[in-house]
Amino acid sequence: MRPHCAPFTVKLVETQAELQAAQRLRYDVFVRELGGGGDLVDHDQRLERDHFDPYFDHMILTHTPSAQVIGVYRLLRGCRAERAGGFYSDSEYDLSLLKSSGRRLLELGRSCLHPDFRGGTAMHCLWGGLADYVATHRIELMFGVASFHGTDTDALAAPLSMLHHRHLAPPALRVTARPEAFQRMDLLCPDTLDRRAAMRAVPSLIKAYLRLGGHVGEGAFVDHRFNTTDVCLIMDTARLNTRQAKIYTRHAS
């Protein structure tokens, strides 16, 4: 992994202190900012954690001048998922199509940035590290849940409908939300959509995946525990076109 992307450094967690720095950033974003929770969240130490953490690789982005961890990605390869009892996304989506594909899988999760570093180069630097990880492990399919804040699906009707009508995954990769919290995404007809306004309501991380050629699964999953409405994003790394590949890897060198 190429570690430097001035003024940041990207690497995989190697120590307990680094893992706790990642979990602390996750707490600040997912618990304090977005109102999430969980059985293993430690409010006293301000750590957002769960039982999957020991099985994932944790990628951290550090602001070198301050030595502060300001970005996190959590990564689980298919070859390690069985030891973890499955993928995190298994609880929200039926992943049978991906798991039976015979392709090398990587689940992405808990992606977040410190608010002071959003909208700049930090995310591209984190993606540069991810690009190296994907190349090293010859990943063929990436996937993971990404979230809209809140569980009011009426308020999210436009962006959810736009994702369904314009970015639905092909049948071979079209995972489906679990029935216990399945939410239809085709809430508005295509001809009534203001596509530009709908896209503005899509979180920046989801938009970034779409620009890279990503797709969404069938249905959203309403996660009341985390106060989010989740979609499953799937990306076939072999289908990145030349322009998209440059966007994805330009900060990896």
C-alpha positions as CSV (number, residue, x, y, z in Angstrom):
1,M,0.0,0.0,0.0
2,R,1.4,3.4,-0.9
3,P,1.0,5.3,2.3
4,H,1.5,9.0,1.5
5,C,-0.9,11.5,0.1
6,A,0.2,14.8,1.6
7,P,-0.8,16.0,4.1
8,F,-2.3,12.6,4.9
9,T,-1.1,9.1,5.5
10,V,-3.2,6.0,4.8
11,K,-2.5,2.6,6.3
12,L,-4.1,-0.5,7.9
13,V,-4.6,-0.6,11.6
14,E,-1.8,-2.4,13.4
15,T,-2.2,-1.6,17.1
16,Q,-5.0,-1.4,19.6
17,A,-4.5,2.3,19.9
18,E,-5.0,2.8,16.2
19,L,-8.1,0.7,16.3
20,Q,-9.5,2.7,19.1
21,A,-8.7,5.9,17.2
22,A,-10.8,4.6,14.3
23,Q,-13.6,3.5,16.6
24,R,-13.6,7.0,18.3
25,L,-14.0,8.7,14.9
26,R,-16.8,6.3,14.1
27,Y,-18.5,7.2,17.5
28,D,-18.3,10.9,16.7
29,V,-19.8,10.4,13.2
30,F,-22.3,7.5,13.6
31,V,-23.4,8.0,17.2
32,R,-23.0,11.7,18.1
33,E,-23.6,13.1,14.6
34,L,-26.1,10.7,13.2
35,G,-27.8,9.3,16.3
36,G,-26.8,5.7,15.8
37,G,-26.2,3.0,18.5
38,G,-25.5,-0.6,19.1
39,D,-25.0,-3.2,21.9
40,L,-21.2,-2.8,22.0
41,V,-21.0,1.0,21.8
42,D,-18.9,2.3,24.6
43,H,-20.3,5.8,25.5
44,D,-17.8,6.3,28.4
45,Q,-14.8,5.9,26.1
46,R,-16.6,7.2,23.0
47,L,-16.0,4.1,20.9
48,E,-18.4,2.8,18.2
49,R,-17.7,-0.9,17.8
50,D,-19.4,-4.3,17.2
51,H,-18.6,-8.0,17.1
52,F,-17.4,-7.8,13.5
53,D,-14.5,-5.5,14.3
54,P,-11.9,-8.3,15.1
55,Y,-12.4,-9.8,11.6
56,F,-12.2,-6.7,9.4
57,D,-9.1,-4.9,8.2
58,H,-9.4,-1.3,9.3
59,M,-8.0,1.4,7.0
60,I,-7.3,4.7,8.6
61,L,-6.4,8.1,7.2
62,T,-4.3,10.3,9.4
63,H,-3.8,14.0,9.1
64,T,0.0,13.9,9.4
65,P,0.6,17.4,10.9
66,S,-1.8,16.8,13.8
67,A,-1.4,12.9,14.0
68,Q,-5.2,12.8,14.1
69,V,-7.2,9.9,12.5
70,I,-9.7,11.7,10.3
71,G,-10.9,8.9,8.0
72,V,-11.9,5.3,8.3
73,Y,-12.8,2.3,6.1
74,R,-13.7,-1.2,7.3
75,L,-12.8,-4.0,4.9
76,L,-13.8,-7.7,5.0
77,R,-12.6,-10.0,2.2
78,G,-14.8,-13.0,1.3
79,C,-12.2,-15.5,2.4
80,R,-12.4,-14.2,5.9
81,A,-16.2,-13.7,6.1
82,E,-16.9,-17.3,7.3
83,R,-14.8,-16.7,10.4
84,A,-16.9,-13.6,11.1
85,G,-20.1,-15.5,10.8
86,G,-20.9,-13.9,7.5
87,F,-20.8,-10.4,6.1
88,Y,-22.1,-7.4,8.1
89,S,-24.5,-6.8,5.1
90,D,-26.0,-10.2,5.5
91,S,-28.2,-8.9,8.2
92,E,-29.8,-6.4,5.8
93,Y,-29.5,-8.0,2.3
94,D,-29.7,-11.4,0.8
95,L,-26.2,-11.7,-0.6
96,S,-26.6,-15.1,-2.2
97,L,-26.0,-13.9,-5.7
98,L,-22.7,-12.4,-4.8
99,K,-21.5,-15.3,-2.6
100,S,-22.3,-17.8,-5.3
101,S,-20.6,-15.8,-8.1
102,G,-17.2,-17.5,-7.6
103,R,-15.6,-14.0,-7.6
104,R,-13.3,-12.4,-5.0
105,L,-15.5,-10.3,-2.8
106,L,-14.8,-7.3,-0.6
107,E,-17.3,-5.8,1.8
108,L,-16.8,-2.1,2.6
109,G,-18.3,-0.5,5.7
110,R,-18.1,2.2,8.3
111,S,-16.7,4.7,5.9
112,C,-16.5,8.2,7.4
113,L,-14.5,11.4,7.5
114,H,-14.1,14.0,10.2
115,P,-16.4,16.9,9.3
116,D,-13.4,19.3,9.0
117,F,-12.0,17.3,6.1
118,R,-15.1,16.5,4.0
119,G,-15.4,17.8,0.5
120,G,-11.6,18.0,-0.1
121,T,-8.9,15.6,-1.0
122,A,-9.1,13.4,2.1
123,M,-11.7,11.0,0.6
124,H,-9.6,10.6,-2.5
125,C,-6.6,9.8,-0.5
126,L,-8.6,7.2,1.5
127,W,-9.7,5.8,-1.9
128,G,-6.2,5.6,-3.1
129,G,-5.4,3.3,-0.2
130,L,-8.5,1.3,-1.0
131,A,-7.4,1.0,-4.7
132,D,-4.1,-0.5,-3.6
133,Y,-5.9,-2.9,-1.3
134,V,-8.2,-4.0,-4.1
135,A,-5.3,-4.5,-6.4
136,T,-3.2,-6.4,-3.8
137,H,-6.0,-8.9,-3.1
138,R,-7.3,-9.0,-6.7
139,I,-10.8,-8.1,-5.6
140,E,-13.5,-8.5,-8.3
141,L,-16.7,-7.3,-6.6
142,M,-17.0,-4.7,-3.9
143,F,-20.2,-4.1,-2.0
144,G,-21.6,-2.7,1.2
145,V,-24.4,-0.7,2.7
146,A,-24.4,3.1,2.5
147,S,-26.9,5.3,4.4
148,F,-29.3,8.1,4.1
149,H,-29.7,9.9,7.5
150,G,-33.1,9.2,9.0
151,T,-35.9,6.7,8.6
152,D,-38.6,8.8,7.0
153,T,-38.9,7.2,3.6
154,D,-41.5,9.6,2.4
155,A,-38.9,12.4,2.8
156,L,-36.4,10.2,0.8
157,A,-38.8,9.2,-1.9
158,A,-37.1,11.2,-4.7
159,P,-33.5,10.1,-4.2
160,L,-34.6,6.5,-3.5
161,S,-36.7,6.4,-6.7
162,M,-33.9,8.0,-8.7
163,L,-31.5,5.3,-7.5
164,H,-34.0,2.5,-8.4
165,H,-34.9,3.8,-11.8
166,R,-31.4,4.8,-13.0
167,H,-28.9,2.8,-11.0
168,L,-30.4,-0.6,-10.3
169,A,-27.9,-3.4,-10.4
170,P,-28.0,-6.0,-13.3
171,P,-30.0,-9.1,-12.4
172,A,-26.8,-11.2,-11.7
173,L,-25.7,-8.8,-9.0
174,R,-29.1,-7.5,-7.8
175,V,-29.1,-8.4,-4.1
176,T,-32.4,-7.8,-2.2
177,A,-33.2,-6.2,1.1
178,R,-34.3,-8.5,3.9
179,P,-38.1,-8.7,4.1
180,E,-38.3,-7.7,7.8
181,A,-37.3,-4.1,7.0
182,F,-37.7,-4.0,3.2
183,Q,-38.6,-0.6,1.7
184,R,-39.6,-0.2,-1.9
185,M,-37.4,2.3,-3.6
186,D,-39.7,2.9,-6.7
187,L,-41.8,5.3,-4.7
188,L,-42.2,7.9,-7.5
189,C,-42.7,7.4,-11.3
190,P,-39.7,8.2,-13.4
191,D,-41.5,11.0,-15.4
192,T,-42.4,12.9,-12.2
193,L,-38.8,13.0,-10.9
194,D,-36.7,16.1,-10.8
195,R,-33.5,14.2,-11.3
196,R,-31.2,17.1,-10.5
197,A,-33.0,17.8,-7.2
198,A,-33.1,14.1,-6.4
199,M,-29.4,13.7,-7.0
200,R,-28.6,16.6,-4.7
201,A,-30.4,14.7,-1.9
202,V,-28.1,11.6,-2.4
203,P,-25.3,11.5,0.1
204,S,-21.9,12.3,-1.4
205,L,-20.4,8.8,-0.7
206,I,-23.2,7.2,-2.6
207,K,-22.8,9.7,-5.5
208,A,-19.1,8.9,-5.6
209,Y,-19.8,5.2,-6.0
210,L,-22.3,5.8,-8.7
211,R,-19.7,7.9,-10.6
212,L,-17.4,4.9,-10.4
213,G,-19.9,2.7,-12.1
214,G,-21.6,1.3,-9.0
215,H,-25.2,0.0,-8.8
216,V,-27.7,-0.4,-6.0
217,G,-29.6,-3.5,-4.9
218,E,-33.3,-4.0,-4.9
219,G,-35.1,-2.2,-2.0
220,A,-33.8,-0.2,0.9
221,F,-33.4,-1.4,4.5
222,V,-34.7,0.8,7.2
223,D,-32.3,0.6,10.2
224,H,-34.0,2.2,13.2
225,R,-31.1,1.2,15.5
226,F,-28.7,3.5,13.5
227,N,-31.4,6.0,12.4
228,T,-30.7,5.4,8.8
229,T,-32.2,4.2,5.5
230,D,-29.6,1.9,3.9
231,V,-29.0,0.9,0.3
232,C,-26.6,-1.8,-0.9
233,L,-24.0,-0.6,-3.3
234,I,-22.3,-3.1,-5.6
235,M,-19.3,-2.4,-7.9
236,D,-17.8,-4.8,-10.4
237,T,-14.1,-3.7,-10.5
238,A,-13.7,-5.2,-14.0
239,R,-16.3,-2.8,-15.5
240,L,-14.7,0.4,-14.5
241,N,-14.2,2.4,-17.7
242,T,-11.0,4.3,-18.3
243,R,-12.3,7.6,-17.0
244,Q,-13.7,6.0,-13.9
245,A,-10.5,4.1,-13.2
246,K,-8.5,7.3,-13.3
247,I,-10.9,8.9,-10.8
248,Y,-10.6,5.8,-8.5
249,T,-6.8,5.5,-8.7
250,R,-5.5,9.0,-9.3
251,H,-4.5,9.5,-5.6
252,A,-3.0,6.0,-5.2
253,S,0.4,6.8,-6.7
